[in-house]
Amino acid sequence: GVLILTDLFGGTPSNISLSFMKEGKVEVVTGVNLPMLLKLSDVKEETTLKEFAGFIKDYGKKNISLASEILSKKAIG
C-alpha cells in the first residue's frame, strides 16, 4: 500500500491526498512531525498499511511535549 504524509489536515496537500484514499491500498496521515518521519524506516515489511499508519500516528502523538515539563523533570531528577 501507499502511505501519504501531510503537514496539516484541510490544507491543499491533504485535501488532494484524500481523493486517493482507498481502504487497504492508500492511507493518509496528517499533522506529520519530524519524529514521525524519522521512525518510518523502523516499521517492519509485514505490517499492514492500517497498522503502519496507526503506529506512525501514535508515535507522533507520543513525541509532542512541553519543553517546560522536560526541563522541570531534569531539574528534579
C-alpha positions as CSV (number, residue, x, y, z in Angstrom):
1,G,0.0,0.0,0.0
2,V,0.8,3.7,-0.1
3,L,1.1,5.9,3.0
4,I,0.7,9.6,2.2
5,L,2.0,12.0,4.9
6,T,0.9,15.7,5.0
7,D,1.5,18.6,7.4
8,L,-2.0,19.8,8.0
9,F,-5.5,18.4,7.7
10,G,-7.6,20.6,5.5
11,G,-4.6,22.1,3.6
12,T,-4.2,21.6,-0.1
13,P,-1.8,18.6,0.0
14,S,-4.1,16.9,2.5
15,N,-7.3,17.6,0.5
16,I,-5.8,16.3,-2.7
17,S,-4.4,13.2,-1.0
18,L,-7.9,12.4,0.4
19,S,-9.1,11.8,-3.2
20,F,-6.6,8.9,-3.4
21,M,-7.7,7.2,-0.2
22,K,-8.7,3.6,-0.8
23,E,-9.2,1.0,2.0
24,G,-6.2,-1.2,2.4
25,K,-4.4,0.5,-0.5
26,V,-3.8,4.2,0.3
27,E,-3.9,5.8,3.8
28,V,-3.4,9.5,4.6
29,V,-1.7,10.7,7.8
30,T,-2.0,14.4,8.6
31,G,-0.2,16.6,11.1
32,V,3.1,14.9,10.5
33,N,6.1,15.9,12.6
34,L,9.9,15.2,12.2
35,P,10.0,12.3,14.7
36,M,7.3,10.5,12.7
37,L,9.3,10.8,9.5
38,L,12.4,9.5,11.2
39,K,10.5,6.5,12.6
40,L,9.2,5.4,9.2
41,S,12.2,3.2,8.5
42,D,11.7,1.2,11.7
43,V,8.4,-0.4,10.6
44,K,8.6,-4.0,9.5
45,E,7.6,-5.0,6.0
46,E,4.9,-7.4,7.2
47,T,3.0,-4.6,8.9
48,T,-0.4,-3.9,7.2
49,L,-1.0,-0.4,5.9
50,K,-3.6,0.3,8.6
51,E,-1.2,-0.9,11.4
52,F,1.6,1.2,9.8
53,A,-0.5,4.4,9.7
54,G,-1.7,3.8,13.3
55,F,1.8,3.2,14.5
56,I,3.1,6.4,12.9
57,K,0.2,8.4,14.2
58,D,0.6,7.2,17.8
59,Y,4.4,7.7,17.6
60,G,3.9,11.3,16.6
61,K,1.4,11.9,19.4
62,K,3.9,10.4,21.9
63,N,6.6,12.8,20.8
64,I,4.7,16.0,21.4
65,S,6.0,17.6,24.6
66,L,6.1,20.8,26.6
67,A,9.7,21.9,26.9
68,S,9.0,23.3,30.4
69,E,7.9,19.8,31.6
70,I,11.0,18.2,30.2
71,L,13.2,20.8,31.8
72,S,11.5,20.6,35.2
73,K,12.0,16.8,35.2
74,K,15.7,17.3,34.6
75,A,15.9,19.8,37.4
76,I,14.2,17.5,39.9
77,G,15.9,14.2,39.0
